[in-house]
Amino acid sequence: MKKIEAIVQPFKLEEVKEALKGIGIDGMTVAEVRGHGRQKGHKEVYRGQEYNVDLLPKVKVELVVPDQRCDEVIRTLLAAARTGNIGDGKIFVYDVAEAIRIRNEDRGESAL
């Protein structure tokens, strides 16, 4: 099993959710996060004072999928989240040793 974390632009969340739903991926965790990459934020003016906004709002989508679906999910995420502009985000993939459904103690892929 693989855990996929995708950090995407907030306005792309609905498109990402619909694309994943379209390939049969229903379970995911979504969190609002803040951060920056190479763009290092930007400057804004508030009440006449200029200040740096160095932690930009992003959305983190986390899901665990069977190994054989990993590439398909990554392709879907790339297509749905891409704008072609700086700040589109990142995808991280991790190995998952075990998954256990708390309700009935299903283990492995059956717990997904």
Number of C-alpha atoms within 10 A of each C-alpha: 19 19 18 22 20 23 25 26 18 15 11 16 19 12 14 21 19 14 18 20 12 11 12 10 16 12 13 14 10 15 11 12 14 13 13 15 14 7 10 14 15 11 11 11 10 8 5 7 7 10 11 11 14 15 14 16 14 23 20 20 20 18 18 23 18 14 13 10 14 17 10 12 19 18 10 16 22 18 13 19 24 16 13 7 7 10 19 17 19 14 15 12 15 11 11 15 9 11 16 14 13 9 7 8 11 13 13 15 15 11 14 16
